[in-house]
């Protein structure tokens, strides 16, 4: 409790300091309105959205040396990121106490949640050519359907602009880690192109089998074919290979010397958007996502592999087609209607060898094919009044799911700007649902053994209320928010809080079913503050308190206290004329939480909280060497010994030093 009180005091002090600095600052630059798309599916000013939305800028991500989306998300208000060890091991994200499979993850507006387990593994998703990440905190079911109970994370690729130019970068550091990248970006006439190809490799920090290799390429092309009409194409591919040193973590923590995984991820999307008039516009798109993960563990004798004891293969696919129409009425009302068709499919093969009583080897095989299609119709109305001081948004969505009853979800939110004090009052209500995943249904069928137990879809209701206080002259913002969510028929499963490739999960029993429906209630407070006390210095901090109750007694990996602090500086002419210096200090603090203990049949055990400090530096040379920037990043600079998930130690202090050249 002492550490928790100290943590709370630390966050409160940071918020007070940020607020005081805002009142004392005199020389900050005004900023342009920020436009987001995730919260309303339309281009909307961030300040006009009643919901809680965080935008993580791609330029900040690059300057901080955060090469994965998981690293970029770490420290965002209300977001919990759990990484299971070294780079390349599984990484998941949760929002406001929701499970990872209750958070819809999109890449350029395309769902990438895996149909088999329902969540998205961020391990191999790089931040290459990234424009921004938008995080909608709170239910998004009326716009996005299943998986959006906790919120939506949308990773958005940068559009090409300006003259065509080439960029090169290279880094190297501890644990034989290195990264190389080449990028092209620019526009000519109606065509704009931006893309990157990168390779990342590391030997990890464990003594054996902790290496990781990732080749990724990301491309976006835009062609303005008509006045107000644009066709877009998105392409993303990654191939990753990793050693699974923790595959046998349940076997007294034994390091696995030969378990391996390989993942191929492919995404392609085409989109046509046309503003027919100033009032009428429409958009239509089609996309495909394929995620193919394989892993195996060989039996070893005398240091040499003999026969495989575990083989798993789980290719899955999501096909999506959608169209949306928007009509603006007299600048006061924006009506949106959309139709979406989505088909999810998966093929899963799991094979495991075991020794019988007579020391003969038996083969256990689990195999299933699954397919599910969804047809959805959604509508939304955005209203503004009183010279744009009052904003209201209402939405409804109808989903027809194969194998489950039809679902209808509603949402409504509003905000009012008190102009004399620049205070915006916000309130919202949202419903959501989540259908059981293919894995949950398959494992339940195996455990039922002919019985009639079935998993029901999850349903949720959420309310939130908050205040946004702006000091535009001083570039300052304070945003406290209260939220409450009730989830009925929540599907609780230990495997949701563990990495995909792991052996030794407990079998079904009366006390610990593989998956079951429970009821849970969550409530909490988020406080986010930012300020620019000097034109070249920015300070940000946030704190989230979470409280929950459930009929199952406990929920895993839900810290009651978490927060972060970021101080970033950017200044020119520090050493020589024309140079450019950037620096950032990032502090992440997470309180204690219950986590499945692999050494005790994955029973919930208290896991200690931790604090981690990162540092990033960049120096852009001036004069003839102006295109050259020298970078340095240090993770866990204080070399803290901690685990984000019990049994999966986090990396110690590590560094990368590199150069970046833009022609």
MARMILUM-436864 format. One record per residue (C-alpha): x, y, z. Coordinates in pm, 1 decimal. Example, Ala and Ser with C-alpha at 12.3 -4.5 7.8 and 13.67 -1.06 7.14 Angstrom:
residues 2
X; Y; Z
1230.0; -450.0; 780.0;
1367.0; -106.0; 714.0;
This chain:
residues 663
X; Y; Z
0.0; 0.0; 0.0;
290.0; 235.1; 64.3;
406.1; 213.8; -295.5;
51.4; 277.0; -420.1;
15.4; 589.5; -203.5;
353.1; 713.8; -323.2;
247.8; 653.9; -680.9;
-79.9; 843.6; -637.9;
103.6; 1136.1; -473.6;
354.1; 1135.6; -761.1;
78.0; 1160.1; -1024.3;
-109.4; 1432.5; -837.5;
209.6; 1637.6; -804.2;
275.7; 1602.5; -1176.1;
-73.5; 1721.8; -1265.0;
-45.7; 2019.0; -1026.7;
296.1; 2110.7; -1163.8;
164.9; 2089.8; -1518.9;
-129.7; 2312.6; -1431.8;
88.6; 2567.3; -1254.2;
334.6; 2574.0; -1540.5;
48.7; 2648.9; -1778.1;
-50.5; 2954.7; -1578.9;
309.0; 3076.7; -1569.2;
392.3; 3017.5; -1934.7;
385.5; 3319.7; -2165.4;
525.4; 3219.3; -2501.2;
369.3; 2900.5; -2640.7;
274.7; 2864.1; -3007.5;
-90.8; 2815.9; -3110.8;
-168.0; 2480.8; -3269.6;
-400.0; 2387.5; -3554.1;
-717.8; 2187.7; -3479.3;
-648.4; 1814.7; -3469.8;
-863.7; 1595.8; -3696.1;
-951.3; 1235.7; -3603.0;
-1162.2; 971.2; -3776.5;
-1191.0; 673.9; -3539.0;
-1442.7; 816.3; -3291.2;
-1710.7; 902.1; -3551.0;
-1593.6; 734.6; -3877.4;
-1583.5; 1088.0; -4019.8;
-1322.1; 1363.5; -4023.0;
-1398.1; 1546.2; -3698.7;
-1208.0; 1797.6; -3489.5;
-1076.7; 1637.0; -3174.0;
-1214.0; 1919.7; -2959.5;
-1567.8; 1853.0; -3091.2;
-1577.5; 1485.0; -2989.4;
-1751.6; 1409.8; -2656.4;
-1581.4; 1069.8; -2627.8;
-1234.6; 1015.1; -2479.5;
-982.2; 1004.2; -2763.5;
-601.5; 1002.3; -2758.2;
-389.7; 1076.9; -3064.4;
-28.4; 954.4; -3066.6;
158.0; 1147.9; -3333.9;
389.6; 961.2; -3570.3;
656.6; 1230.2; -3549.6;
673.6; 1188.8; -3171.6;
695.3; 811.2; -3212.1;
989.1; 845.7; -3450.7;
1173.8; 1092.7; -3230.0;
1135.4; 861.0; -2929.6;
1278.6; 565.3; -3120.8;
964.2; 355.7; -3069.1;
984.6; 104.7; -3353.7;
668.7; -91.9; -3267.7;
307.8; 10.3; -3219.0;
313.3; -155.7; -2875.8;
591.5; 75.6; -2757.6;
405.8; 376.1; -2896.0;
86.1; 277.0; -2709.5;
265.8; 231.2; -2379.9;
176.1; 511.5; -2143.0;
-137.3; 628.7; -2327.2;
-421.0; 720.4; -2087.6;
-628.3; 417.1; -1988.7;
-420.7; 175.0; -2199.2;
-240.8; -127.9; -2051.9;
30.7; -288.6; -2264.5;
165.4; -628.0; -2159.0;
475.1; -767.6; -2331.1;
582.0; -1123.2; -2252.2;
959.1; -1079.5; -2250.8;
1206.4; -983.3; -2522.1;
1130.5; -814.8; -2857.6;
925.3; -1044.8; -3078.0;
741.6; -1215.1; -2792.6;
365.9; -1164.1; -2765.4;
235.1; -817.3; -2676.4;
-129.0; -725.7; -2612.7;
-315.1; -405.4; -2526.6;
-621.9; -346.7; -2308.6;
-830.4; -35.5; -2237.4;
-1002.8; 59.8; -1910.7;
-990.6; -291.1; -1769.1;
-1133.4; -459.0; -2078.5;
-965.9; -781.8; -2190.4;
-740.9; -766.9; -2499.5;
-1008.9; -948.0; -2700.9;
-1254.4; -669.8; -2607.8;
-1042.8; -405.9; -2783.9;
-1089.0; -366.3; -3158.5;
-755.1; -310.0; -3332.1;
-752.6; -161.6; -3680.4;
-476.0; -86.3; -3927.9;
-586.9; 187.1; -4168.4;
-945.7; 116.4; -4069.4;
-917.8; -260.6; -4125.8;
-989.4; -502.7; -3840.0;
-686.5; -719.7; -3755.3;
-808.8; -900.9; -3441.2;
-732.5; -1269.4; -3487.2;
-1054.9; -1469.4; -3538.9;
-919.5; -1764.7; -3340.4;
-840.3; -1586.9; -3010.6;
-1015.1; -1254.0; -3070.6;
-724.2; -1031.0; -2975.0;
-435.8; -881.8; -3172.1;
-70.2; -958.2; -3105.0;
129.0; -635.8; -3145.7;
466.1; -814.8; -3136.3;
538.6; -778.3; -3509.8;
349.5; -455.4; -3590.0;
614.7; -193.1; -3661.7;
567.5; 184.3; -3653.7;
715.3; 225.8; -4003.3;
559.7; 504.9; -4213.4;
316.8; 578.5; -3931.6;
113.5; 898.4; -3937.5;
-62.1; 852.8; -3603.0;
-237.9; 610.8; -3370.5;
-589.2; 702.0; -3259.8;
-720.5; 544.9; -2939.8;
-1092.9; 559.3; -2863.1;
-1132.6; 484.7; -2492.1;
-1476.0; 346.8; -2418.8;
-1731.0; 135.2; -2602.4;
-1747.6; 166.1; -2980.4;
-2000.7; -107.6; -3047.4;
-2257.6; 112.0; -3223.1;
-2003.7; 196.8; -3494.8;
-1773.0; -104.8; -3503.2;
-1964.5; -402.6; -3366.6;
-1797.1; -697.6; -3194.5;
-1463.3; -659.7; -3012.0;
-1513.8; -284.5; -2945.0;
-1640.5; -315.2; -2585.1;
-1333.1; -152.1; -2433.8;
-1249.8; 78.5; -2722.5;
-1076.2; 101.1; -3057.7;
-709.2; 135.3; -3154.3;
-655.4; 253.7; -3512.1;
-302.1; 255.8; -3660.0;
-298.3; 497.0; -3955.7;
-35.7; 503.0; -4231.7;
117.0; 829.9; -4352.6;
19.3; 979.6; -4689.8;
295.0; 1094.1; -4922.7;
346.3; 1469.7; -4968.7;
599.5; 1716.2; -5103.5;
872.4; 1627.0; -5354.8;
979.3; 1263.3; -5372.7;
1262.5; 1190.5; -5132.1;
1444.6; 885.6; -5001.1;
1528.1; 811.8; -4638.4;
1779.6; 566.6; -4493.5;
1836.9; 469.7; -4131.8;
2042.0; 219.8; -3936.7;
2082.1; 140.5; -3567.0;
2277.3; -102.6; -3355.1;
2310.8; -175.8; -2987.5;
2299.5; -423.1; -2702.5;
2218.0; -793.5; -2748.0;
2343.2; -777.0; -3108.7;
2034.0; -574.4; -3191.5;
2024.0; -388.1; -3520.2;
1764.9; -227.0; -3743.5;
1785.0; -100.3; -4100.6;
1513.9; 83.5; -4293.8;
1466.7; 250.8; -4631.1;
1171.5; 472.0; -4714.0;
1023.7; 663.7; -5006.3;
775.6; 946.7; -4972.7;
640.5; 1218.9; -5199.0;
371.4; 1342.5; -5435.9;
359.8; 1452.2; -5798.8;
45.4; 1574.5; -5965.0;
-251.7; 1364.3; -5853.2;
-36.6; 1076.7; -5719.2;
103.7; 1050.0; -5366.0;
312.5; 754.8; -5243.1;
468.4; 669.2; -4907.2;
634.3; 344.2; -4806.2;
901.7; 181.9; -4594.4;
1087.7; -148.8; -4583.0;
1269.8; -242.1; -4261.8;
1457.9; -528.5; -4100.9;
1498.3; -575.0; -3725.3;
1705.9; -841.4; -3552.5;
1804.1; -910.6; -3192.5;
1956.4; -1197.0; -2994.5;
1742.1; -1108.7; -2692.7;
1856.3; -1107.5; -2331.4;
1794.6; -1467.6; -2225.3;
2083.0; -1714.0; -2240.8;
1932.6; -1934.9; -2514.1;
1673.0; -1927.3; -2793.4;
1568.0; -1564.9; -2746.9;
1648.0; -1431.4; -3093.3;
1407.2; -1240.3; -3317.3;
1401.4; -1144.3; -3686.2;
1138.9; -922.3; -3849.7;
1114.5; -801.7; -4209.0;
829.2; -555.0; -4266.8;
715.0; -338.3; -4553.4;
435.1; -79.2; -4547.9;
299.5; 116.6; -4847.2;
24.7; 364.4; -4917.6;
-72.6; 524.6; -5249.8;
-331.6; 799.4; -5309.8;
-453.1; 918.2; -5648.8;
-682.9; 1221.1; -5678.8;
-867.1; 1115.0; -5992.9;
-1158.1; 1360.6; -5968.6;
-1217.9; 1690.8; -5790.6;
-1302.5; 1560.8; -5445.2;
-1250.6; 1198.3; -5551.7;
-956.3; 989.4; -5431.5;
-866.3; 624.8; -5472.2;
-632.4; 477.8; -5210.8;
-437.6; 158.2; -5174.0;
-278.5; 15.9; -4857.4;
-35.9; -273.3; -4838.5;
140.2; -419.9; -4536.2;
343.1; -739.0; -4505.7;
564.8; -875.7; -4231.5;
757.6; -1197.8; -4183.9;
881.2; -1265.4; -3831.8;
1071.1; -1551.8; -3671.5;
1136.0; -1585.4; -3300.6;
1276.0; -1824.9; -3046.9;
1020.5; -1924.8; -2783.2;
1242.1; -1941.5; -2478.3;
933.4; -1933.5; -2251.6;
739.1; -2204.4; -2433.4;
781.9; -2444.3; -2138.2;
748.9; -2177.0; -1870.8;
503.2; -2398.2; -1680.2;
768.8; -2669.2; -1645.6;
934.5; -2517.8; -1338.2;
1034.6; -2217.2; -1543.5;
1260.6; -2426.4; -1766.5;
1404.4; -2239.9; -2064.0;
1310.8; -2398.5; -2395.4;
1615.6; -2426.7; -2620.3;
1446.7; -2511.6; -2950.1;
1081.2; -2397.8; -2962.7;
1034.4; -2164.4; -3260.1;
759.5; -1952.4; -3414.5;
710.6; -1803.2; -3757.4;
444.8; -1547.3; -3848.7;
337.3; -1409.6; -4186.1;
101.7; -1112.8; -4180.3;
-54.5; -961.9; -4493.0;
-301.0; -674.0; -4529.8;
-432.7; -514.1; -4847.3;
-704.4; -253.4; -4880.3;
-849.2; -51.2; -5165.8;
-1071.3; 249.9; -5100.5;
-1261.6; 506.3; -5305.7;
-1379.3; 828.5; -5142.1;
-1573.4; 1096.9; -5326.8;
-1717.0; 1429.2; -5213.7;
-1997.6; 1468.3; -5467.5;
-2097.1; 1810.8; -5335.2;
-2006.7; 2017.2; -5031.0;
-2283.5; 1834.7; -4846.7;
-2277.9; 1480.3; -4987.3;
-1988.1; 1233.4; -4980.7;
-1949.1; 858.5; -4984.6;
-1676.2; 601.6; -4933.7;
-1648.2; 236.5; -5032.7;
-1368.6; -9.4; -4957.6;
-1265.3; -373.9; -4968.1;
-986.9; -539.5; -4769.7;
-824.3; -870.5; -4688.0;
-616.7; -966.3; -4384.1;
-424.4; -1292.2; -4358.3;
-236.9; -1389.9; -4045.0;
-53.6; -1720.6; -4049.4;
127.5; -1828.8; -3733.8;
317.9; -2153.7; -3689.1;
521.1; -2286.7; -3399.9;
688.6; -2611.5; -3306.0;
891.2; -2759.1; -3023.3;
1129.5; -3048.9; -3087.0;
1233.7; -3323.5; -2850.9;
1608.1; -3306.8; -2788.0;
1862.9; -3570.3; -2698.6;
2225.2; -3485.1; -2650.7;
2164.2; -3131.2; -2774.0;
2022.8; -3249.7; -3107.5;
1660.2; -3231.7; -3217.5;
1483.1; -3562.5; -3280.8;
1105.0; -3563.9; -3335.8;
868.1; -3271.8; -3280.9;
662.7; -3293.0; -2961.5;
443.2; -2990.4; -3042.0;
334.5; -2857.2; -3378.6;
72.5; -2586.4; -3428.2;
-49.0; -2406.2; -3736.0;
-331.6; -2147.8; -3738.5;
-384.1; -1958.2; -4064.7;
-678.5; -1719.6; -4049.9;
-837.3; -1461.4; -4276.6;
-1073.5; -1163.7; -4261.0;
-1251.0; -1033.3; -4571.4;
-1430.9; -700.9; -4542.1;
-1641.9; -488.7; -4775.5;
-1813.5; -172.5; -4665.4;
-1973.1; 145.0; -4792.3;
-2061.2; 463.2; -4607.6;
-2251.6; 776.9; -4702.1;
-2236.7; 1113.7; -4520.8;
-2469.7; 1409.3; -4565.9;
-2413.1; 1751.3; -4408.8;
-2725.2; 1955.7; -4334.9;
-2666.8; 2331.1; -4313.3;
-2343.2; 2290.3; -4112.7;
-2550.4; 2182.6; -3812.3;
-2609.3; 1812.9; -3870.7;
-2397.7; 1537.2; -4022.6;
-2584.6; 1215.0; -4100.0;
-2395.3; 890.8; -4157.7;
-2526.9; 558.9; -4286.4;
-2306.8; 255.8; -4351.1;
-2328.5; -106.3; -4460.8;
-2055.6; -358.4; -4372.9;
-1999.3; -722.6; -4463.9;
-1726.0; -921.2; -4291.5;
-1623.5; -1286.0; -4321.0;
-1382.8; -1445.7; -4074.8;
-1230.2; -1788.0; -4128.7;
-963.7; -1998.8; -3962.2;
-799.9; -2337.6; -3980.2;
-632.2; -2462.3; -3664.0;
-409.6; -2764.7; -3624.3;
-249.0; -2853.9; -3291.0;
-48.0; -3171.1; -3250.0;
124.6; -3283.8; -2931.4;
321.1; -3595.7; -2843.1;
306.8; -3748.1; -2497.3;
441.6; -4056.0; -2326.4;
193.1; -4318.3; -2209.6;
221.0; -4559.8; -1919.6;
404.5; -4809.8; -2135.4;
647.6; -4535.9; -2245.5;
502.0; -4552.1; -2594.6;
428.5; -4225.2; -2767.9;
72.1; -4116.0; -2837.1;
-29.4; -3829.6; -3063.3;
-293.1; -3579.4; -2953.0;
-437.5; -3382.5; -3243.9;
-677.9; -3090.3; -3222.4;
-807.5; -2971.6; -3556.5;
-1094.8; -2747.3; -3658.6;
-1209.9; -2525.8; -3941.5;
-1434.6; -2231.7; -3867.2;
-1611.1; -1964.2; -4064.0;
-1838.8; -1680.0; -3960.7;
-1993.8; -1397.6; -4160.6;
-2143.0; -1073.8; -4031.0;
-2369.7; -827.5; -4205.5;
-2410.9; -492.9; -4030.4;
-2599.2; -170.7; -4085.4;
-2511.8; 137.0; -3881.0;
-2632.0; 495.5; -3859.3;
-2506.0; 802.8; -3677.6;
-2620.7; 1160.2; -3632.4;
-2387.8; 1444.2; -3529.0;
-2550.0; 1770.8; -3421.6;
-2404.9; 2106.7; -3330.7;
-2577.9; 2419.8; -3200.9;
-2526.2; 2750.7; -3022.8;
-2238.0; 2860.3; -3242.5;
-2068.5; 2521.7; -3216.6;
-2075.3; 2519.6; -2835.6;
-2309.6; 2221.7; -2807.8;
-2229.2; 1889.5; -2974.1;
-2436.5; 1573.5; -2966.2;
-2377.5; 1234.6; -3128.5;
-2619.2; 942.2; -3143.5;
-2566.1; 606.2; -3309.4;
-2726.7; 268.0; -3364.0;
-2596.8; -53.8; -3521.5;
-2760.3; -379.6; -3624.0;
-2543.1; -692.0; -3660.5;
-2650.1; -1023.3; -3807.9;
-2402.0; -1293.7; -3697.2;
-2386.4; -1653.6; -3813.7;
-2469.8; -1883.8; -3524.2;
-2578.5; -1611.2; -3280.5;
-2883.3; -1396.9; -3231.9;
-2890.2; -1058.0; -3400.3;
-2744.8; -772.9; -3199.5;
-2857.2; -410.2; -3177.7;
-2639.2; -157.6; -2998.4;
-2694.5; 211.0; -2919.8;
-2474.0; 500.1; -2818.7;
-2518.8; 865.0; -2734.4;
-2285.8; 1139.5; -2617.7;
-2278.2; 1513.4; -2583.7;
-2055.8; 1802.4; -2485.2;
-2103.8; 2168.1; -2404.5;
-1836.1; 2436.7; -2424.0;
-1847.1; 2706.2; -2156.7;
-1675.4; 2972.5; -2364.8;
-1576.7; 3225.2; -2095.6;
-1362.0; 2962.8; -1918.8;
-1287.7; 2736.8; -2221.4;
-1429.9; 2443.4; -2024.5;
-1598.0; 2159.3; -2209.7;
-1837.5; 1929.7; -2020.5;
-1865.2; 1576.2; -2163.3;
-2103.6; 1285.0; -2103.4;
-2163.9; 963.2; -2294.4;
-2338.3; 626.3; -2303.7;
-2237.2; 325.7; -2513.8;
-2341.0; -36.0; -2558.7;
-2131.7; -318.1; -2697.5;
-2116.5; -690.7; -2754.3;
-1861.5; -957.6; -2839.5;
-1932.7; -1296.6; -2992.8;
-1728.8; -1593.7; -2863.8;
-1411.9; -1656.3; -3061.7;
-1344.2; -1972.5; -3259.9;
-1100.4; -2095.8; -2993.9;
-1346.6; -2035.5; -2710.7;
-1621.6; -2225.6; -2890.5;
-1393.5; -2511.5; -2992.5;
-1239.7; -2563.7; -2649.2;
-1583.5; -2549.4; -2487.8;
-1716.7; -2814.1; -2726.2;
-1424.8; -3040.6; -2638.6;
-1482.0; -2993.7; -2265.7;
-1858.6; -3042.1; -2282.3;
-1827.3; -3400.2; -2412.5;
-2175.8; -3405.8; -2556.7;
-2336.6; -3180.4; -2299.0;
-2539.4; -2869.7; -2377.3;
-2329.3; -2597.2; -2218.2;
-2287.4; -2300.7; -2452.8;
-2108.4; -1970.1; -2433.4;
-2326.1; -1664.5; -2476.8;
-2210.4; -1340.9; -2642.8;
-2085.3; -1073.1; -2408.4;
-2293.5; -757.4; -2371.7;
-2185.5; -430.8; -2214.5;
-2318.6; -93.0; -2108.6;
-2090.4; 199.5; -2030.4;
-2130.2; 555.9; -1912.1;
-1861.3; 818.9; -1881.9;
-1848.6; 1182.8; -1780.8;
-1566.0; 1429.5; -1775.4;
-1432.6; 1779.4; -1816.0;
-1181.8; 1913.3; -2064.9;
-1014.5; 2235.6; -1960.2;
-806.8; 2413.9; -2222.7;
-561.8; 2699.9; -2196.2;
-494.3; 2764.9; -2564.6;
-258.6; 3056.3; -2506.1;
-36.9; 2840.1; -2288.9;
-80.2; 2517.3; -2484.0;
-224.5; 2340.5; -2179.8;
-498.0; 2082.4; -2128.7;
-642.8; 1902.8; -1826.6;
-888.3; 1615.8; -1875.8;
-1038.2; 1419.8; -1584.4;
-1289.3; 1144.8; -1679.7;
-1504.9; 903.0; -1481.9;
-1618.1; 576.3; -1643.5;
-1841.3; 286.5; -1544.5;
-1890.4; -33.4; -1746.9;
-2103.8; -339.5; -1677.0;
-2041.0; -657.3; -1876.0;
-2286.4; -944.3; -1861.9;
-2186.4; -1291.0; -1982.2;
-1820.4; -1185.7; -1985.7;
-1620.7; -1479.0; -2122.9;
-1337.5; -1542.5; -1879.4;
-1046.6; -1751.8; -2002.9;
-694.2; -1786.6; -1863.3;
-550.7; -1814.7; -2214.7;
-660.4; -1454.9; -2287.7;
-387.3; -1331.7; -2053.2;
-104.9; -1549.4; -2186.6;
100.8; -1548.9; -2506.5;
-30.4; -1767.2; -2789.7;
262.2; -2011.9; -2822.0;
291.3; -2165.9; -2475.5;
267.8; -2524.2; -2349.2;
115.6; -2657.8; -2030.7;
-214.2; -2470.2; -2007.9;
-441.6; -2630.7; -1746.5;
-706.1; -2876.0; -1858.5;
-1079.6; -2826.8; -1809.2;
-1206.5; -2895.4; -1457.2;
-1511.2; -2810.7; -1251.6;
-1308.2; -2549.1; -1064.1;
-1126.5; -2391.4; -1359.1;
-1327.3; -2422.6; -1681.8;
-1150.6; -2331.5; -2001.5;
-1407.4; -2061.6; -2074.0;
-1717.8; -1950.2; -1885.5;
-1964.2; -1661.5; -1869.7;
-1943.5; -1433.3; -1565.4;
-2062.1; -1083.4; -1475.0;
-1819.7; -798.7; -1412.0;
-1839.0; -428.7; -1329.5;
-1562.8; -177.3; -1386.8;
-1530.9; 183.5; -1280.6;
-1246.4; 424.4; -1257.6;
-1100.6; 768.4; -1311.2;
-858.5; 891.6; -1574.6;
-663.8; 1214.9; -1534.2;
-459.1; 1342.3; -1827.4;
-262.3; 1668.1; -1832.1;
-26.0; 1833.5; -2073.5;
147.5; 2169.6; -2083.3;
415.5; 2353.9; -2275.4;
582.2; 2585.6; -2021.0;
840.0; 2689.8; -2280.2;
813.3; 2694.9; -2660.9;
1062.6; 2407.3; -2684.2;
950.7; 2199.7; -2382.6;
640.9; 1979.2; -2350.1;
523.8; 1794.6; -2037.5;
254.4; 1524.8; -2031.2;
124.2; 1304.1; -1752.1;
-170.7; 1074.6; -1691.9;
-305.9; 851.9; -1418.7;
-574.8; 581.7; -1425.9;
-746.0; 430.7; -1124.2;
-945.2; 111.9; -1192.6;
-1179.7; -74.6; -961.4;
-1371.7; -389.4; -1057.0;
-1587.9; -664.1; -910.4;
-1676.6; -996.3; -1071.6;
-1868.7; -1310.0; -988.2;
-1552.8; -1514.2; -1056.7;
-1366.2; -1345.1; -770.2;
-1077.8; -1192.4; -964.1;
-970.0; -1080.5; -1308.1;
-618.2; -1106.2; -1441.3;
-366.4; -839.8; -1543.8;
-582.9; -544.5; -1437.6;
-367.6; -302.0; -1235.8;
-570.8; -69.6; -1017.9;
-313.0; 206.9; -1053.1;
-111.3; 303.1; -1356.9;
30.7; 621.6; -1504.5;
303.6; 781.0; -1710.0;
502.7; 1100.6; -1744.5;
674.2; 1231.5; -2058.5;
904.0; 1531.6; -2086.0;
1011.2; 1611.2; -2441.3;
1225.1; 1893.4; -2574.1;
1290.4; 2014.4; -2927.0;
1521.3; 2303.8; -3008.1;
1740.8; 2436.5; -3285.8;
2075.8; 2615.6; -3284.8;
2195.2; 2446.1; -2966.6;
2554.2; 2371.4; -3068.5;
2582.4; 2514.1; -3419.7;
2367.0; 2715.5; -3657.3;
2105.3; 2504.5; -3830.6;
2127.6; 2205.0; -3599.3;
1823.6; 2043.9; -3436.1;
1809.6; 1863.3; -3099.8;
1531.5; 1641.7; -2964.1;
1519.4; 1468.9; -2627.3;
1253.7; 1277.7; -2433.9;
1232.7; 1114.6; -2092.4;
948.8; 866.1; -2049.6;
844.4; 717.4; -1715.8;
588.6; 435.4; -1690.3;
448.3; 320.0; -1355.3;
217.0; 19.3; -1311.7;
75.3; -96.5; -979.6;
42.1; -452.6; -853.7;
-212.9; -685.0; -1014.4;
-309.3; -1051.2; -1023.5;
-143.0; -1255.5; -1294.9;
-162.2; -1627.4; -1385.3;
128.4; -1809.2; -1223.2;
274.9; -2068.6; -1464.2;
452.3; -2247.8; -1177.5;
123.3; -2311.2; -991.4;
-113.9; -2429.7; -1264.6;
-176.2; -2068.2; -1374.1;
-360.9; -1980.4; -1055.6;
-396.0; -1601.6; -996.6;
-109.2; -1467.3; -788.2;
-22.1; -1111.9; -686.4;
241.4; -962.8; -916.5;
455.1; -670.9; -801.6;
421.3; -330.0; -963.4;
705.2; -169.0; -1150.0;
843.6; 158.6; -1277.3;
1041.2; 191.6; -1598.6;
1231.2; 488.4; -1742.7;
1327.1; 532.8; -2108.7;
1542.3; 799.2; -2273.1;
1571.1; 907.7; -2634.9;
1802.8; 1163.0; -2795.8;
1838.1; 1297.1; -3147.0;
2084.3; 1544.7; -3296.8;
2026.0; 1677.7; -3647.5;
2337.0; 1828.5; -3798.6;
2329.3; 2167.3; -3969.3;
2481.1; 2308.6; -4284.9;
2581.0; 2067.0; -4560.6;
2514.3; 1772.7; -4324.8;
2158.7; 1886.5; -4244.3;
1991.1; 1566.7; -4381.4;
2183.2; 1358.7; -4124.1;
2049.6; 1287.9; -3774.5;
2226.5; 1089.6; -3501.6;
1992.4; 903.8; -3264.5;
2023.0; 717.5; -2935.4;
1760.5; 538.6; -2725.2;
1787.8; 360.3; -2390.8;
1511.3; 135.2; -2259.2;
1476.7; 63.4; -1887.3;
1765.8; 300.1; -1822.9;
1766.3; 227.7; -1447.3;
1792.7; -147.9; -1518.9;
1486.5; -239.5; -1313.9;
1416.1; -609.9; -1259.9;
1044.4; -659.5; -1323.1;
786.2; -866.6; -1510.1;
481.9; -737.5; -1691.8;
331.8; -1087.0; -1669.2;
427.3; -1335.6; -1399.0;
692.3; -1580.8; -1520.9;
795.2; -1364.1; -1818.1;
1083.1; -1135.0; -1710.6;
1113.3; -803.4; -1892.6;
1439.1; -704.1; -2064.6;
1709.5; -526.7; -1862.6;
1864.2; -196.5; -1970.6;
1929.1; -188.2; -2346.1;
2040.4; 75.2; -2595.2;
2039.9; 153.6; -2966.8;
2256.8; 411.1; -3143.5;
2202.3; 498.7; -3507.0;
2189.1; 747.1; -3791.3;
1903.2; 865.1; -4013.0;
1954.0; 1028.2; -4352.7;
1685.2; 1202.8; -4555.2;
1766.6; 1315.1; -4908.8;
